[in-house]
């Protein structure tokens, strides 16, 4: 079996995967709109996928050791739950989520469940996903964020040598290319990159962890708030180079069922609370750092760093009041510009809850 480092297809879809991982909350909702048009195919899907890091451990243990060493050097790279202390207010909590319906993900760890029960306010990335009418209105107000409104089509942007493969791969997923010609590539990527079993659960009405937390909060009579809007997330995605999105879609389709392995690896890292391994893992499947396009730097600034700053700013008033349970994608927690570090830089005491 090829290791991650030798898997060329993985090299070329990594940025698209990173974007999807950060945008999965809204992307998953959009994917449901698409998959609901072909529920029979989704219902036949079964879960699968292999942990690629476990495979690497067998085939290239030295590389795994190097990745773990890099993860160990990542600030705030272990743990999903963090306790936030501020003077004169009850504690708040920061919790890393994964925007999926997988039963392993949706079940809160015991300490996180205890923190959730104590909170007066539950905060997720965006509450827009809870109101289909609001989501639809937001998308209709700025259709150019999701659709080609001019003469461009998906086919016109795909390289001629890739066109047949893309058409065939989409058709195998029950999506004729002609029906999605005017959709922006990241919308389609939201559908084709998610495992078929995940789409089946979504089509059947399953909630991602963030939606489940929101539902539980409302059922318990807690306040509910969001840090971003769906439109702001769409705008961030739309600001990235179109070539990045096209390449990500093409290579995701080329990778086929092996995308399930990538997603399973992410789930396993998440369940272990190894957030510091996210970026080393992604770097292992990225092209060399001398990428002339600067796509990776653009992505990191737009979809991670800038959003982290915005989230931290939005969260501060809620934290100052105390008793907030703030749930965001776990990719936003670690690193020198992660949410944990940014909140500490604002004068708060932020410690992991083991």
C-alpha positions as MATLAB code, in Angstrom:
seq = 'XXXXXXXXXXXXXXXXXXXXXXXXXXXXXXXXXXXXXXXXXXXXXXXXXXXXXXXXXXXXXXXXXXXXXXXXXXXXXXXXXXXXXXXXXXXXXXXXXXXXXXXXXXXXXXXXXXXXXXXXXXXXXXXXXXXXXXXXXXXXXXXXXXXXXXXXXXXXXXXXXXXXXXXXXXXXXXXXXXXXXXXXXXXXXXXXXXXXXXXXXXXXXXXXXXXXXXXXXXXXXXXXXXXXXXXXXXXXXXXXXXXXXXXXXXXXXXXXXXXXXXXXXXXXXXXXXXXXXXXXXXXXXXXXXXXXXXXXXXXXXXXXXXXXXXXXXXXXXXXXXXXXXXXXXXXXXXXXXXXXXXXXXXXXXXXXXX';
ca = [
       0.000    0.000    0.000;
       1.283    3.473   -0.829;
       2.072    5.765    2.080;
       0.699    9.280    2.221;
       3.982   10.755    1.048;
       3.882    8.643   -2.105;
       0.251    9.259   -2.957;
       0.340   11.871   -5.707;
      -3.434   12.217   -5.949;
      -3.591   13.101   -2.270;
      -0.897   15.706   -2.808;
      -3.037   17.577   -5.268;
      -6.383   17.515   -3.391;
      -4.997   18.599   -0.029;
      -5.889   22.284   -0.260;
      -9.391   21.428   -1.381;
      -9.680   19.077    1.568;
      -8.484   21.771    3.961;
     -11.056   24.176    2.619;
     -13.794   21.574    2.967;
     -12.755   20.736    6.526;
     -13.047   24.379    7.537;
     -16.245   25.016    5.623;
     -17.986   21.728    6.351;
     -20.724   23.204    8.547;
     -22.291   25.221    5.742;
     -21.018   22.917    2.988;
     -22.782   19.983    4.576;
     -26.094   21.829    4.543;
     -25.624   22.651    0.873;
     -24.726   19.042    0.157;
     -28.038   17.950    1.649;
     -29.879   20.181   -0.808;
     -28.137   18.258   -3.610;
     -28.315   14.749   -2.198;
     -32.016   15.029   -1.409;
     -32.543   14.882   -5.164;
     -31.083   11.373   -5.257;
     -31.912    9.779   -1.866;
     -32.142    6.249   -3.192;
     -28.485    6.198   -4.172;
     -27.418    7.662   -0.838;
     -29.385    5.123    1.170;
     -27.429    2.269   -0.399;
     -24.095    3.601    0.883;
     -22.128    1.912    3.625;
     -19.418    3.479    5.772;
     -15.807    2.574    5.153;
     -12.361    4.064    5.010;
      -8.962    3.275    6.478;
      -6.906    5.388    8.869;
      -4.023    6.530    6.663;
      -1.797    7.313    9.625;
      -2.258    3.770   10.898;
      -1.204    2.554    7.460;
       1.797    4.859    7.600;
       2.703    3.447   10.993;
       3.065    0.068    9.316;
       4.785    1.254    6.138;
       6.816    4.258    7.223;
       7.053    4.568   11.034;
       9.870    7.104   10.762;
       7.603    9.540    8.958;
       4.861    9.079   11.554;
       7.414    9.786   14.294;
       8.394   12.988   12.499;
       4.777   14.076   12.198;
       4.152   13.391   15.875;
       7.245   15.381   16.826;
       5.924   18.305   14.794;
       2.539   17.945   16.456;
       4.149   17.943   19.904;
       5.733   21.304   19.094;
       2.385   22.817   18.087;
       1.019   25.192   20.743;
      -2.240   23.970   22.267;
      -2.195   20.875   20.076;
      -3.858   18.401   22.424;
      -7.425   18.298   23.640;
     -10.858   19.349   22.447;
     -12.180   21.042   25.612;
     -10.702   24.201   27.153;
     -11.823   26.079   30.264;
     -11.798   29.876   29.988;
     -11.477   32.026   33.106;
     -12.072   35.768   33.262;
     -12.189   37.959   36.332;
     -15.624   38.631   37.805;
     -17.568   36.077   35.743;
     -18.323   32.338   35.764;
     -16.045   30.188   33.590;
     -16.738   29.559   29.925;
     -15.593   26.690   27.713;
     -14.160   26.325   24.219;
     -14.891   23.021   22.500;
     -13.599   21.731   19.176;
     -16.166   20.059   16.955;
     -16.117   18.131   13.705;
     -18.914   19.090   11.343;
     -20.164   15.556   10.675;
     -23.061   13.297   11.673;
     -20.834   10.286   12.415;
     -22.169    8.727   15.663;
     -18.631    8.649   17.070;
     -18.405   12.407   16.617;
     -21.894   13.436   17.708;
     -21.551   11.824   21.155;
     -19.986   14.426   23.455;
     -17.113   13.307   25.710;
     -18.100   13.202   29.389;
     -16.226   16.346   30.457;
     -17.588   18.291   27.502;
     -21.104   17.137   28.344;
     -20.667   18.365   31.910;
     -19.457   21.760   30.681;
     -22.368   21.987   28.254;
     -24.849   21.295   31.070;
     -23.345   24.095   33.179;
     -23.438   26.695   30.408;
     -26.117   29.368   30.158;
     -25.227   30.145   26.535;
     -24.260   27.837   23.661;
     -22.350   29.356   20.751;
     -21.717   27.689   17.379;
     -19.993   28.998   14.261;
     -23.224   30.113   12.602;
     -26.858   29.727   13.599;
     -27.950   30.370   10.005;
     -27.771   26.645    9.271;
     -30.644   26.070   11.719;
     -33.107   28.080    9.627;
     -33.514   26.755    6.056;
     -35.547   29.805    5.053;
     -32.803   32.137    6.259;
     -30.148   30.081    4.479;
     -32.141   30.161    1.252;
     -32.701   33.920    1.526;
     -28.993   34.527    2.170;
     -27.995   32.460   -0.844;
     -30.595   34.084   -3.085;
     -29.397   37.545   -2.054;
     -25.891   36.866   -3.367;
     -26.203   34.097   -5.955;
     -22.762   34.929   -7.374;
     -21.177   33.381   -4.270;
     -22.448   29.946   -5.255;
     -23.278   30.130   -8.939;
     -21.650   31.350  -12.133;
     -23.861   34.270  -13.089;
     -22.012   35.183  -16.284;
     -20.934   33.167  -19.279;
     -18.588   30.889  -17.290;
     -19.494   27.258  -16.710;
     -17.800   24.478  -14.819;
     -16.813   22.828  -18.115;
     -15.211   26.027  -19.382;
     -12.834   26.061  -16.399;
     -11.885   22.386  -16.356;
      -8.829   21.450  -18.389;
      -9.707   19.620  -21.601;
      -7.730   16.555  -20.565;
      -9.743   16.308  -17.326;
     -13.189   16.874  -18.777;
     -14.048   13.253  -19.582;
     -12.876   12.038  -16.170;
     -14.902   14.706  -14.348;
     -18.029   13.970  -16.364;
     -17.710   10.226  -15.772;
     -16.920   10.563  -12.049;
     -19.881   12.862  -11.463;
     -22.194   10.582  -13.437;
     -21.113    7.640  -11.271;
     -22.308    9.657   -8.278;
     -25.668   10.344   -9.914;
     -24.786   13.935  -10.851;
     -24.861   14.603  -14.609;
     -22.353   17.336  -15.416;
     -25.002   19.239  -17.378;
     -27.052   19.718  -14.203;
     -24.236   21.411  -12.262;
     -22.570   23.487  -15.002;
     -23.443   26.790  -13.302;
     -22.497   25.720   -9.761;
     -19.250   26.960   -8.257;
     -16.820   24.040   -7.837;
     -16.697   24.188   -4.032;
     -20.440   23.524   -3.873;
     -19.991   20.322   -5.862;
     -16.910   19.423   -3.833;
     -19.058   19.537   -0.705;
     -21.116   16.721   -2.169;
     -18.444   14.521   -3.723;
     -15.831   14.761   -0.943;
     -18.094   13.660    1.890;
     -18.346    9.887    2.385;
     -21.504    8.408    0.908;
     -22.618    7.172    4.323;
     -22.323   10.726    5.685;
     -24.535   12.022    2.891;
     -27.017    9.221    3.582;
     -27.246   10.236    7.247;
     -27.706   13.885    6.269;
     -30.390   13.035    3.712;
     -32.189   11.054    6.414;
     -32.248   14.131    8.646;
     -29.159   13.504   10.763;
     -27.574   16.521   12.450;
     -23.892   17.348   12.501;
     -22.456   17.801   15.996;
     -22.890   21.589   15.883;
     -26.573   21.284   14.944;
     -27.087   18.701   17.680;
     -25.548   21.039   20.268;
     -27.849   23.831   19.108;
     -30.908   21.583   19.333;
     -29.921   20.386   22.810;
     -29.360   23.981   23.918;
     -32.800   25.084   22.788;
     -34.422   22.037   24.358;
     -32.722   22.886   27.671;
     -33.825   26.522   27.517;
     -30.306   27.847   27.005;
     -29.441   30.940   24.978;
     -28.016   30.288   21.524;
     -25.696   32.483   19.458;
     -23.354   32.334   16.461;
     -19.901   33.743   15.740;
     -20.220   34.108   11.968;
     -22.861   34.209    9.272;
     -23.328   31.723    6.455;
     -22.731   34.568    4.017;
     -19.389   35.445    5.610;
     -18.298   31.828    5.205;
     -19.434   31.809    1.573;
     -17.603   35.080    0.959;
     -14.404   33.658    2.418;
     -14.600   30.646    0.136;
     -15.463   32.784   -2.879;
     -12.429   35.000   -2.301;
      -9.988   32.133   -2.840;
      -8.538   31.618   -6.349;
     -10.889   29.778   -8.676;
      -7.960   27.625   -9.846;
      -7.628   26.292   -6.308;
     -11.255   25.185   -6.240;
     -11.156   23.662   -9.700;
      -8.003   21.686   -8.884;
      -9.499   20.536   -5.599;
     -12.684   19.307   -7.266;
     -10.868   17.561  -10.124;
      -8.428   15.747   -7.890;
     -11.096   14.835   -5.343;
     -13.038   13.168   -8.138;
      -9.861   11.507   -9.391;
      -9.167   10.136   -5.928;
     -12.575    8.463   -5.811;
     -13.317    6.184   -2.887;
      -9.940    6.901   -1.291;
     -11.449   10.163   -0.023;
     -13.128    7.936    2.551;
      -9.657    7.095    3.895;
      -8.804   10.783    4.250;
     -12.024   11.552    6.096;
     -11.619    8.500    8.354;
      -8.110    9.681    9.237;
      -9.481   13.077   10.215;
     -12.170   11.476   12.363;
      -9.634    9.295   14.157;
      -7.389   12.285   14.894;
     -10.388   14.204   16.159;
     -11.590   11.439   18.465;
      -8.099   11.205   19.954;
      -8.054   14.967   20.528;
      -4.843   15.201   18.499;
      -5.564   18.598   17.003;
      -1.842   19.308   16.746;
      -1.575   16.476   14.221;
      -4.101   18.006   11.837;
      -1.618   20.350   10.192;
       1.327   17.915   10.043;
      -1.026   15.409    8.423;
      -2.173   17.972    5.877;
       1.395   19.082    5.201;
       2.281   15.441    4.538;
      -0.210   15.391    1.675;
       0.494   18.902    0.400;
       2.829   19.740   -2.463;
       6.270   21.071   -1.598;
       6.362   24.422    0.197;
       7.878   26.168   -2.832;
       4.472   26.214   -4.488;
       4.679   29.240   -6.784;
       0.961   29.939   -6.692;
       0.948   30.712   -2.984;
      -2.378   28.881   -2.773;
      -1.606   27.321    0.587;
      -0.710   30.692    2.138;
      -3.854   32.260    0.680;
      -5.970   29.471    2.062;
      -4.428   29.559    5.532;
      -4.842   33.328    5.880;
      -8.409   33.426    4.520;
     -10.008   30.275    5.894;
      -8.089   29.848    9.142;
      -6.208   32.853   10.522;
      -8.633   35.613    9.494;
     -11.629   33.586   10.643;
      -9.918   32.811   13.943;
      -9.478   36.530   14.580;
     -13.114   37.206   13.761;
     -14.333   34.362   15.963;
     -12.212   35.505   18.901;
     -13.522   39.052   18.590;
     -17.145   37.868   18.404;
     -16.691   35.537   21.385;
     -15.124   38.066   23.770;
     -18.354   39.797   24.960;
     -19.977   36.401   25.605;
     -16.944   35.189   27.545;
     -16.869   38.383   29.606;
     -20.405   37.607   30.766;
     -19.382   34.035   31.579;
     -21.103   30.687   31.271;
     -20.630   30.308   27.510;
     -20.033   26.969   25.767;
     -18.345   27.911   22.493;
     -18.218   25.139   19.882;
     -16.156   25.636   16.715;
     -14.366   23.355   14.277;
     -11.378   21.745   15.984;
      -9.032   22.981   13.237;
      -9.460   26.456   14.721;
      -8.059   25.554   18.158;
      -4.313   24.807   17.858;
      -1.324   26.807   16.742;
       0.155   30.235   17.525;
      -2.777   31.916   15.768;
      -5.415   29.445   16.903;
      -8.370   30.428   19.048;
      -6.766   29.209   22.276;
      -3.725   31.418   21.718;
      -5.797   34.407   20.594;
      -8.025   34.249   23.678;
      -4.971   34.065   25.916;
      -3.496   37.060   24.107;
      -6.682   38.923   25.062;
      -5.882   38.442   28.736;
      -7.985   35.361   29.431;
      -6.843   32.232   31.238;
      -7.409   29.259   28.943;
      -6.501   25.766   30.140;
      -7.172   22.271   28.754;
      -9.740   20.083   30.486;
      -8.445   16.504   30.572;
];
